Amino acid sequence: MINKLTEAQRAKFPEFVEKWLKIGLSTEPIDFEKAKKAVRLAYKCGGLEPPTEIIYCASPMDAQRKIAELSGKKEFVSTTFDGQHDVNYCSFYDFFQKECGIKLPKFRGIMAITEECGWVYGYDTICFVCDRHTVLNRDSQNRLHSVDGPAVSYPDGYSVYAVHGIRIPAWIILEKEKITIEKILTEQNAEVRQAMMEVYGRVKMLESEDCKVIDQDLEWGTLYRTQKLTDCNGDPFCFLHVVNSTPEADGTWKSYILLIDPAINTAYDAWQSTFPGIKDFIPIAES
C-alpha cells in the first residue's frame, strides 16, 4: 500500500505531464493501422471480441453521419472512448504503473487508444475511429480561442469556433463584418454576446454613434445609453464601463461593461445596482 510518494517520484511528474499533454494536443494525422491495433487491444482488455470492421472517420461529425446510417442495425458497446482527450486519466495511471509498480493490465487498451486515436465510437461488431483535429488554437489560459478562424478543425473541414472558451456560431468569425451593435446588444446568450464584442472590437463599440455618455465618474466609471437601439420592450440599452479596482497579476487593469437598468442616470447608482452580485457582465479590455 502506498501512503506517500517519494521526492524522486514527485520529480517525475513533469515528464508524464509533458508526454501526455503532447498526445492530447497533437494535430498529427493518426496512423490508421496503429489505431486499429489499439482498438482491438481495448476490446480484448474489456473482455470483448474485437470488432470485425473498423471504419476510419475524418471527424466526430463524419462518425455521427456514418453511425446514423446504421441506426437500428447495431448496438453500442457500453463505453465510447475519448481517444486523445483521455490523457488526464492516462497520465495518472501511467505514472502509478511505471513509478509505483501498480499493475493495471486492463488499462493498456485505453492507453493505446488514447495514444493512437481521436474519438472512438464502439459497437459490438463494428468500430468507428476518428482522426485527430488538424487545427487547435487556444488563449493564454488554454481555452479554445481564435478570432481569425476555427479554434478546432478536422481533416474534413468540420470545425468548432470559440472565443476564450465560449463556443459561438461560425458566422461571428467567418462573417464578422455582419456584427453590429444591434446584434450584439440583442443577443440573448450573455456568453455569445461577450464573444461578439470581442470580435467586433470592444473599444469600437463604446465609440459607436448610438452610444452616448450619460454620466462619468472617476471612481465609479462611465455610464452609456443607446439612443436609437432598444430592446423588445422599447427600452434603450444602458451599460457601465468600469475598471477593476485591483490590478491583475501581470500589472494590467481589466475593464468591464455591465448591463444596467435603463432608468438609472448616474454612474454611482449604476455601480451600486450591480450588488449584491453582478449577474451579467462583459469583459471588454485590459489596459
C-alpha positions in Angstrom: 0.0 0.0 0.0 1.4 3.4 -1.0 0.7 6.2 1.5 3.1 8.8 0.3 5.2 9.5 -2.8 8.9 9.9 -2.5 10.7 13.1 -3.7 12.2 11.1 -6.6 8.8 10.0 -7.7 7.4 13.6 -7.4 10.3 14.8 -9.5 8.9 12.6 -12.3 5.6 14.5 -12.6 6.8 16.9 -15.3 7.9 14.0 -17.5 4.5 12.4 -17.5 2.7 15.8 -17.9 4.9 16.6 -21.0 4.3 13.2 -22.5 0.6 13.1 -22.3 0.0 16.8 -22.9 1.8 16.3 -26.2 -0.5 13.5 -27.1 -3.6 15.4 -26.1 -2.7 18.4 -28.1 -1.4 16.6 -31.1 -2.7 17.7 -34.5 -0.8 14.9 -36.4 -2.9 12.6 -38.5 -3.5 9.2 -36.9 -1.7 6.1 -38.2 -4.8 4.1 -39.0 -3.0 0.7 -38.8 -1.8 1.5 -35.3 -5.2 2.8 -34.4 -6.8 -0.5 -35.4 -4.4 -2.4 -33.3 -5.2 -0.1 -30.4 -8.9 -0.7 -30.8 -8.5 -4.5 -30.9 -6.4 -4.4 -27.8 -9.0 -2.2 -26.0 -11.8 -4.6 -26.8 -9.7 -7.5 -25.7 -8.8 -5.8 -22.4 -12.5 -5.2 -21.9 -13.3 -8.9 -22.3 -14.9 -8.4 -25.7 -14.4 -9.9 -29.1 -12.5 -7.5 -31.4 -14.8 -5.8 -33.9 -15.0 -7.4 -37.4 -14.9 -4.0 -39.0 -13.0 -0.8 -38.0 -14.0 2.3 -40.0 -11.9 5.5 -40.4 -13.8 8.8 -39.8 -12.4 12.2 -40.7 -14.1 13.9 -37.7 -16.7 13.3 -35.0 -19.3 14.7 -37.3 -18.3 12.2 -40.0 -18.6 9.4 -37.5 -22.1 10.5 -36.4 -23.2 10.5 -40.1 -21.8 7.0 -40.6 -23.3 5.8 -37.3 -26.7 7.3 -38.3 -26.7 5.1 -41.4 -26.5 2.1 -39.2 -29.1 3.3 -36.7 -31.2 0.4 -35.5 -28.9 -2.2 -37.0 -26.2 -2.3 -34.4 -26.0 -2.0 -30.6 -23.4 0.2 -28.8 -20.7 -1.3 -26.6 -21.3 0.3 -23.2 -18.2 2.6 -23.5 -17.3 5.2 -26.0 -13.7 6.2 -26.0 -12.5 9.8 -25.9 -9.2 8.9 -27.6 -6.5 11.6 -27.2 -8.9 13.5 -24.9 -8.4 10.9 -22.2 -4.9 12.0 -21.4 -5.8 13.3 -18.0 -6.6 9.7 -16.8 -3.8 8.1 -18.8 -1.1 10.3 -17.3 -2.3 9.5 -13.8 -2.4 5.7 -14.3 0.7 5.7 -16.4 2.6 7.3 -13.6 1.5 4.9 -10.9 2.2 1.9 -13.2 5.7 2.9 -14.1 6.9 4.7 -11.0 5.0 2.8 -8.2 4.8 -0.7 -9.7 1.0 -0.8 -9.7 -0.2 -3.3 -12.3 -3.2 -2.3 -14.4 -3.2 -4.7 -17.3 -6.8 -4.0 -18.4 -6.0 -0.3 -18.8 -3.5 -1.0 -21.6 -6.3 -0.8 -24.1 -7.5 2.6 -23.0 -3.9 3.9 -23.1 -3.3 2.5 -26.6 -6.5 4.2 -27.9 -5.5 7.5 -26.3 -2.1 7.4 -27.9 -3.2 6.4 -31.3 -6.8 7.7 -31.9 -9.1 10.6 -31.9 -12.7 10.0 -30.7 -13.7 6.3 -30.9 -17.3 5.0 -31.1 -17.6 1.3 -30.5 -20.4 -1.2 -31.4 -20.4 -4.9 -30.8 -19.0 -5.9 -34.2 -18.0 -2.5 -35.7 -16.0 0.4 -34.5 -15.6 4.0 -35.8 -12.3 5.7 -35.3 -11.9 9.4 -35.7 -8.8 11.2 -36.9 -7.2 13.8 -34.7 -8.0 17.5 -35.1 -5.7 19.3 -37.5 -6.1 22.7 -36.0 -6.1 23.6 -32.3 -6.0 27.2 -31.2 -6.1 28.3 -27.5 -5.7 31.5 -25.5 -3.2 32.2 -22.7 -5.5 30.3 -20.3 -5.6 27.3 -22.6 -9.2 27.8 -23.5 -10.3 27.2 -27.1 -9.9 30.6 -28.8 -9.5 32.2 -32.2 -10.9 35.4 -33.7 -9.3 34.6 -37.1 -10.6 31.1 -37.9 -11.7 27.9 -36.2 -10.5 27.1 -32.7 -10.7 23.4 -33.7 -10.8 21.8 -37.1 -10.7 18.3 -38.6 -9.4 16.9 -41.9 -12.9 17.0 -43.5 -13.4 20.7 -42.6 -15.7 20.1 -39.6 -14.8 23.0 -37.2 -15.6 24.4 -33.9 -15.5 28.2 -33.3 -14.8 29.7 -29.9 -13.7 32.9 -28.2 -12.0 32.4 -24.8 -13.7 29.1 -24.3 -17.1 30.2 -25.4 -18.5 28.3 -28.4 -20.1 30.5 -30.9 -21.8 30.3 -34.3 -19.3 30.2 -37.2 -20.6 33.4 -38.8 -19.3 35.5 -36.0 -15.8 34.6 -37.1 -16.3 34.0 -40.8 -18.5 37.0 -41.5 -17.5 39.3 -38.7 -18.4 42.3 -40.9 -22.0 41.4 -40.2 -21.7 42.0 -36.5 -23.5 45.2 -35.5 -24.2 47.0 -32.2 -27.8 45.9 -32.5 -26.9 42.2 -33.0 -24.5 42.4 -30.0 -27.0 44.0 -27.6 -30.0 42.0 -28.6 -28.1 38.6 -28.4 -29.9 36.7 -25.6 -27.0 34.5 -24.7 -24.7 36.6 -22.4 -21.6 34.5 -23.3 -22.1 34.7 -27.0 -22.7 38.4 -26.6 -19.4 38.7 -24.8 -17.7 36.9 -27.7 -19.3 39.1 -30.3 -18.0 42.2 -28.6 -14.5 40.6 -28.5 -14.6 40.1 -32.3 -16.3 43.3 -33.1 -13.9 45.4 -31.1 -14.5 46.4 -27.5 -13.5 50.0 -27.7 -15.1 50.3 -31.1 -18.5 49.5 -29.5 -18.1 52.2 -26.9 -17.3 54.7 -29.6 -20.5 53.9 -31.6 -22.6 56.9 -32.6 -25.6 55.3 -30.9 -23.8 55.1 -27.5 -23.9 58.4 -25.6 -22.3 59.2 -22.3 -24.9 59.9 -19.7 -22.6 60.3 -16.7 -18.9 60.0 -15.9 -17.2 59.5 -12.6 -13.5 58.9 -12.0 -14.3 56.4 -9.2 -17.5 54.7 -10.5 -16.9 54.6 -14.2 -18.8 55.9 -17.3 -22.5 55.3 -17.9 -23.6 54.9 -21.5 -27.1 54.7 -23.1 -28.1 53.8 -26.6 -30.1 56.5 -28.4 -31.9 54.5 -31.1 -31.3 50.9 -30.4 -33.9 49.5 -28.0 -34.8 46.1 -26.5 -38.0 44.1 -27.1 -39.8 46.4 -24.6 -38.8 49.6 -26.3 -36.2 50.5 -23.7 -32.7 51.7 -24.6 -29.7 49.7 -23.5 -27.7 51.2 -20.7 -24.3 49.9 -19.5 -21.5 51.0 -17.3 -17.8 50.9 -18.3 -15.8 50.3 -15.2 -12.1 49.5 -14.4 -11.4 46.8 -11.8 -10.3 48.3 -8.5 -7.3 46.0 -8.2 -4.7 45.2 -10.9 -4.2 41.7 -12.4 -1.2 39.6 -11.5 0.7 41.0 -14.5 0.0 44.6 -13.5 -2.7 45.3 -16.1 -6.2 46.7 -15.2 -9.1 44.8 -16.5 -12.2 46.7 -17.7 -15.8 45.6 -17.9 -19.1 46.6 -19.5 -22.0 46.0 -17.1 -25.6 45.9 -18.4 -27.6 48.4 -16.3 -31.3 49.2 -15.7 -32.0 52.0 -18.3 -33.9 54.0 -15.7 -30.6 54.7 -13.9 -28.9 58.0 -14.7 -25.7 58.2 -12.7 -22.5 56.1 -12.7 -22.6 55.7 -8.9 -26.2 54.4 -8.9 -25.4 52.1 -11.8 -22.4 50.6 -9.9 -24.5 50.2 -6.7 -27.2 48.4 -8.7 -24.9 45.6 -9.6 -24.7 44.5 -6.0 -25.1 42.1 -4.1 -23.9 40.3 -7.2 -23.1 41.1 -10.8 -25.3 38.9 -12.8 -24.4 39.9 -16.3 -21.1 41.5 -17.2 -18.9 41.6 -20.3 -15.1 41.9 -20.0 -14.1 44.4 -22.7 -10.5 45.4 -22.3 -7.2 45.2 -20.5 -5.1 48.4 -20.3 
